[in-house]
């Protein structure tokens, strides 16, 4: 283990065992636990955060998606012979697809696909609102 002047442990066994490769020059003079973790993640190239455009796109899809969930439930309710269960099921399915879409937008989809989905969801909601 590496020891600091004050006698506290600078590295945990996790870092010393070589599981996370930490360069010595990446560590700062202050060896608090938070600084060691930050330096170890920076040294191996981890990024903590989501690009702003992904959050904006997910927000736009979420806002339009909530309206889409409500419109879908209203359309199902207007059908002859629909039950409360079928209305709830349509809302649950639409909401699940919306959540999955937002997770994919935030994590893995490429920019053209993301913005294409934003346009498609926006146009779908607009057409459904105008048609009702």
N, C-alpha and C positions, 0 to 999 in steps of 0.2 A: 504494500500500500504506500501511497505517496503522502507524506506528512508536510503540513505547512508550519510556518514559524510558530504559530500559536498552539500547535499540537493537535489541531483538528484534522480529520481525514478529508483530503481534497477530492479523492476519487472513490466512487463506490466499487464494490467488487464487480458489478456489472460492466463498468467501463474498463477496469483493470484486466478483466478476463479476456478482453479483445472482442467482445460481442459488438461493441460500437467503437470504431476506430476514431480516436480523438488525436488530432495533431497538437503538439505541445504549444505551438505558437498561436493556436486558436483560443487558448484559455487566457482569461484576463487575470489581473492581479488579485481581484476579489474572488475568492473561491467559495461563494455561498452555493448551496445546492441548486438554486435556480440558475445561476450563472454557469455552473458546470453542465447542467442539462442543456441550456441554450447553446453553449459552445460545442457540445457533442453533436447536437442535431445540425448545427451550421456546418460543422466539419465534414459530415458525411453527406451533405447536400439536401437535407430535408427542408421542405417549405411548409410553413404553417400559415395557412390562409387560403382564401378563395378569391379569385379575380373578381373585381367589382362588376364587370359586365355580366358575369354569370349570376351574381346576386340580383342585379337589375332585371335580367331576363326571367329568372325564377320568380321574382316579385310580380312582374307583369303577367306571367302565366298563372300564378296563384290567384291574383285578383280576378282575371278573366275566367279562371277555372271555377271559382266559387259561384260566379254568376251562371256559368254553364251547368254546374250541379243543380242549382235552383231551377233553372229553365228546364232541365231534363226531368226533374221530379214533377214540375208542373205539367209538362207534356204527357207524362205517364199517367198522372192523376186525371187528366181530361179524357183519357181513353175510356170507352164504354167497357164495363166489366172489370176495371182495375181495382185492386184491393190495396189496403194500406201496406201490406207486405211487399207488393210489387213496386210501390212507390219508394219504400225504404230501400229495397234491393237495388233499384236503379240509382238512387242517390249514393249508396255505399259503393257500387261499382264505379260510378263516375268519380267519386272522391278518391278511391284507391288508384285509379288511372292517373288522376291529377297529382297525387303525392309521388307516385312512381316517376312521372314525367319531370316533376321538379327536382327529384333526387338525381335523375340522369342529367338534367341540365346543369346542376351544380357540380357534378363529378366528372362525367366522361364524354359527353357529346361535343362535337366540334362546333366552332362558331357559326358556320353557315347553316348547319342543321338546327342549332338552337334558335337562331333568329328566324329561320323558316317556320319552326314550331310556334314561335311567338306570333308570327303573322297569321298562321293557320288558325290558332286558337282565337285570336282577335277577330278575324273575319267570321269564324263560326258563331261566336257570341253575337256579333253585330247582325248577322243574317237571322239568327234565332230571335233576337229582340225585335227586329223589324217585322218578322213573320207572325209574331204573336199579337 
